[in-house]
């Protein structure tokens, strides 16, 4: 499992996790698309924005390996702002390649992508 050096481990001042320390010995948690409903808590929205900002700062518009990025946190963005960068895509692989869908990310997080 690739460890992304320099990537924040969590959202500052919270318990919202961005990375995992070690591979899951029971198997890789698959990425799934989670629906974000309009009534989500402000803290959850800040966690999504913080994670997207960290992804953009670390990888930009280039493909990146899932590695030690938290599956639960990615899943809140998966299928919209973060999409598979390879076909076929293995959602249960630490080596899976992802990429930021810049146009969707700009629409979802306009404050992060000001020119």
Backbone as a ProteinNet text record, in pm:
[ID]
protein_1_A
[PRIMARY]
XXXXXXXXXXXXXXXXXXXXXXXXXXXXXXXXXXXXXXXXXXXXXXXXXXXXXXXXXXXXXXXXXXXXXXXXXXXXXXXXXXXXXXXXXXXXXXXXXXXXXXXXXXXXXXXXXXX
[TERTIARY]
85.1	0	89.5	69	144.2	98.5	194.8	162.3	193.4	94.3	108.7	174	303.7	379.5	336.2	318.2	279.2	129	51.6	-94.1	-143.7	-234.4	-281.3	-353.9	-330.9	-392.3	-538.1	-575.1	-713.7	-739.8	-865.7	-902.8	-860.3	-783.3	-729.5	-838.1	-812.2	-904.4	-1026.2	-1030.5	-1145.9	-1097.4	-1192.8	-1161.8	-1194.6	-1213.4	-1240.8	-1110.8	-1101.6	-980.6	-967.9	-846.2	-818	-733.5	-649	-561.6	-571.7	-525.9	-515.8	-368.1	-335.7	-195.1	-141.2	-224.7	-177.5	-289.8	-249.5	-347.2	-438.4	-561.6	-659.4	-625.8	-596.5	-559.7	-675.7	-799.6	-915.6	-951.9	-879	-907.1	-930.5	-920.8	-933.4	-1079.7	-1109.4	-1245.1	-1274.8	-1376.7	-1404.2	-1460.5	-1430.4	-1486.7	-1628.5	-1719.2	-1857.9	-1904.8	-1997.1	-2051.2	-2151.8	-2126.6	-2219.2	-2293.5	-2422	-2503.3	-2485.9	-2467.7	-2459.3	-2591.2	-2667.9	-2797.7	-2783.6	-2878.7	-2874	-2873.8	-2922.6	-2931.2	-2808.8	-2695.9	-2574.8	-2526.6	-2463.1	-2412.6	-2301	-2290.1	-2182.6	-2042.6	-2022.1	-1891	-1858.6	-1958.5	-1937.4	-1903.7	-1969.7	-1941	-1799.3	-1755.7	-1618.3	-1516.9	-1548.5	-1459.2	-1447.3	-1558.4	-1554.1	-1468.8	-1490.3	-1414.5	-1267	-1237	-1097.7	-1027.3	-1097.2	-1038.7	-1016.8	-1114.2	-1098.3	-981.7	-967.9	-855.6	-722.3	-716.4	-593.1	-562.4	-664.9	-644.6	-593.9	-658.1	-620	-476.9	-444.4	-310.7	-202.7	-233.8	-135.3	-124	-237.9	-237.9	-280.7	-353.3	-403.5	-492.5	-475.6	-559.9	-495.2	-389.9	-317.7	-374.7	-369.1	-413.7	-327.7	-389.9	-317.3	-364	-275	-305	-381.9	-479.2	-559	-470.5	-382.4	-287.7	-353	-300.1	-349.8	-461.3	-521.3	-633.3	-755.2	-824.5	-936	-1052.1	-1095.2	-1202.8	-1334	-1363.8	-1486.9	-1490.3	-1378.4	-1371.8	-1375.3	-1304	-1308.2	-1449.4	-1518.3	-1651.2	-1752	-1732.6	-1822.7	-1804.9	-1690.1	-1662.6	-1663.5	-1655.9	-1638.8	-1760.3	-1731.6	-1836.9	-1881.8	-1836.3	-1867.9	-1736.7	-1681.9	-1559.2	-1433.6	-1435.9	-1324	-1376.9	-1311.2	-1357.2	-1242.3	-1275	-1168.8	-1086.3	-956.5	-867.5	-823.4	-883	-845.8	-969.7	-961.5	-1070	-1007	-1033	-1129.4	-1077.2	-1171.7	-1139.2	-1170.3	-1074.5	-1094.1	-1116	-1240.1	-1275.5	-1218.5	-1171.3	-1117	-966.9	-895.2	-750.5	-682.8	-576.2	-497.7	-421.1	-402	-329.1	-419.9	-549.7	-645.3	-609.5	-619.7	-590.4	-718.4	-712.2	-823	-776.6	-872.2	-841.2	-954.5	-921.1	-1023.3	-1095.1	-1226.5	-1308.7	-1320.5	-1233	-1215.6	-1343.7	-1416.5	-1537	-1643.1	-1661.1	-1758.1	-1708.4	-1578.8	-1521.9	-1534.6	-1514.1	-1530.5	-1674.1	-1769.7	-1910.3	-1948.2	-1894.1	-1928	-1857.1	-1734.3	-1652.5	-1596.4	-1682.3	-1635.1	-1532.8	-1536.8	-1441.1	-1299	-1283.3	-1150.6	-1084.3	-1162.5	-1109.5	-1120.1	-1105.3	-1107.9	-981.1	-997.3	-880.5	-811.1
-117.2	0	123.2	208.1	332.6	430.4	487.5	591.1	726.2	812.7	944.2	1038.5	1056.1	1142.9	1287.4	1357.8	1497.6	1520.2	1412.7	1425	1431.1	1524.1	1533.7	1406.1	1364.4	1243.7	1261.7	1384.9	1414.4	1562.6	1601.3	1742.1	1805.7	1910.3	1976	2008.2	1969.9	2000.2	1910.3	1803.8	1713.1	1568.3	1476.7	1334.6	1279.1	1366.5	1320.6	1272.8	1141.5	1076.2	1088.6	1117.8	1125.4	1007.8	953.1	841.9	730	611.7	498.4	468	414	387.6	262.5	158.6	32.1	-34.7	-128.9	-202.6	-284.4	-300	-377	-525.5	-594.5	-736.4	-826.1	-779.9	-858.8	-833.1	-748.4	-718.1	-569.5	-528.7	-387.7	-345.6	-233.7	-179.8	-123.3	-172.8	-122.4	19.5	94.1	227.9	214.1	290.9	292.5	437.6	466.6	601.8	622.8	722	757	883.5	883.2	1000.3	1108.5	1231.2	1346.4	1421	1413.8	1478.5	1622.4	1706.3	1849	1877.5	1785	1809.3	1758.7	1735.2	1690.6	1798.1	1755	1846.6	1934.3	2059	2147.6	2088	2013.8	1952	1850.2	1774.1	1677.7	1749.3	1860.4	1939	1995.4	2041.3	2091.5	1979.8	1859	1745.4	1713.6	1716	1693	1798.6	1924	2034.3	2024.6	1992	1978.3	1864.2	1753.3	1639	1672.5	1738.4	1777.3	1874.2	1969	2063.8	1990.3	1890.5	1813.2	1732.3	1671.1	1597.1	1688.8	1803.7	1897.3	1948.7	1980.5	2029.1	1925.3	1799.8	1691.9	1642.1	1628.7	1561	1647.6	1755.5	1837	1754.6	1772.4	1699.5	1570.3	1524.9	1404.5	1279.8	1164.8	1040.4	1009.8	946	910.4	774.2	706.4	576.5	593.7	508.6	515.7	504.8	407.6	392.6	395.7	480.4	484	585.9	636.1	729.3	653.1	712.3	648	621.1	495.4	456	526.7	541.5	609.3	753.4	822.3	963.7	977.5	890.8	895.6	868	775.2	734.4	848.8	949.5	1066.1	1147.6	1133.9	1207.9	1117.5	986	890.1	887.7	884.8	881	1018.2	1121.2	1260	1336.7	1383.3	1464.2	1379.7	1257.2	1163.7	1044.1	1015.6	908.9	812.6	691.7	597.5	653.5	626.8	672.6	556.7	440.5	323.1	237.9	159.2	68.5	-64.3	-172.4	-190.4	-133.8	-97.6	-38.1	-136.9	-157	-245.8	-159.8	-151	-66.1	-118	-242	-301.9	-325.9	-226	-236.4	-108.7	-126.2	-9.9	51	-26.1	22.1	87.2	93.3	151.2	297.3	335.9	474.1	556.7	674.2	769	900.9	986.3	1120.1	1213.1	1338.7	1438.4	1481	1476.7	1527.4	1678.6	1754	1895.9	1975.7	1952.2	2031.7	2009.4	1885.4	1856.1	1909.8	1895.3	1945.2	2097	2166	2312.7	2352.2	2278.3	2308.9	2275.8	2167.5	2125.2	2206.6	2249	2321.3	2449.2	2544.9	2664.6	2746.8	2742.6	2819.6	2766.2	2638.3	2578	2606.1	2640.2	2651.5	2793.1	2890	3028.6	3056.5	3119.5	3147.8	3275.5
0	0	0	-99.1	-110.1	-3	68.9	167.6	104	100.6	39.8	140.2	127.5	218	198.2	308.4	302.7	298	281.8	278.5	422.5	455.4	594.2	637.8	761	813.7	850.6	883	921.8	903.5	912.2	906.9	1039	1031.6	1149.5	1251.1	1376.4	1485.1	1493.6	1413.4	1414	1416.7	1420.8	1410.1	1271.9	1172.4	1036.7	974.1	952.9	905.2	753.5	704.8	561.6	514.1	601.8	563.3	667.6	626.7	718.5	739.8	854.6	888	822.7	814.6	760.2	681	598.3	517.9	608.7	568.5	643.9	629.7	741	730.4	684.7	696.6	652.9	507.2	440.6	300.5	279.1	157.8	121.6	123.4	187.2	186.7	48.2	-20.4	-155.8	-153.4	-258.6	-275.2	-327.4	-270.1	-315.1	-318.1	-404.4	-411.6	-298.4	-214.7	-107.1	-146.2	-123.6	-157	-51.2	-96.7	-6.8	-14.6	91.8	94.5	143	108.8	139.9	289.8	369.5	513.9	591.7	522.7	593.2	689.4	795.6	897	839.9	888.5	841.8	861.7	969.4	992.7	883	838.4	731.1	600.4	575.7	454.9	458.4	576.6	590.4	567.7	615.1	594.1	445.1	372.7	227.8	158.7	194.7	133	168.9	293.6	335	264.1	246.2	176.1	29.3	-33	-172.9	-188.3	-95.7	-101.7	-89.2	-1.1	14.9	-110.9	-170.9	-296	-406.2	-421	-525.9	-502.7	-378.4	-346.2	-369.5	-345.8	-359.7	-503.7	-574.3	-703.5	-821.2	-797.3	-908	-998.3	-1128.5	-1224.1	-1274.2	-1206.9	-1248.2	-1178.5	-1244.9	-1181	-1058	-959.1	-837.9	-788.6	-717	-660.6	-530.6	-508.1	-385.2	-261.1	-258.4	-148.6	-12	77.2	214.8	236.9	131	146.4	200.2	294.8	362.9	267	260.6	169.5	202	329.3	368	322.5	336.2	297.1	145.5	73.5	-73.5	-122.7	-56.3	-102.8	-103.3	-19	-21.7	-149.7	-216.7	-340.4	-464	-441.5	-549.8	-643.4	-772.1	-873.2	-917.8	-850.2	-886	-902.6	-791.1	-795.5	-814.1	-767.1	-784.5	-862.7	-975	-1063.6	-1093.6	-1140.4	-1178.9	-1294.5	-1289.6	-1396.2	-1484	-1463.9	-1541.7	-1567.3	-1673.9	-1707.2	-1745.9	-1681	-1573.1	-1441.3	-1355.7	-1226.6	-1115.7	-1026.6	-912.3	-788.1	-743.7	-629.9	-498.7	-497.5	-376.1	-389.1	-440.4	-456.6	-407.7	-330.7	-288	-405.3	-513.3	-630.3	-734.3	-709.2	-803.9	-832	-958.9	-997.5	-1003.1	-944.3	-940.4	-999.3	-1031.9	-1082.1	-1040.7	-1022	-988.7	-1115.9	-1114.4	-1223.7	-1199.6	-1261.6	-1229.4	-1250.2	-1357.4	-1383.2	-1274.8	-1232.5	-1126.8	-992.7	-965.6	-840.1	-830.4	-941.1	-941.5	-908.9	-962.7	-936.5	-791.9	-738.2	-602.4	-494.4	-522.5	-424.6	-488.6	-521.7	-592.7	-513.7	-381.5	-302	-313.1	-347.1	-358.4	-491.8	-592.9	-727.6	-783.3	-698.5	-746.9	-825.6	-938	-1023.1	-984
[MASK]
+++++++++++++++++++++++++++++++++++++++++++++++++++++++++++++++++++++++++++++++++++++++++++++++++++++++++++++++++++

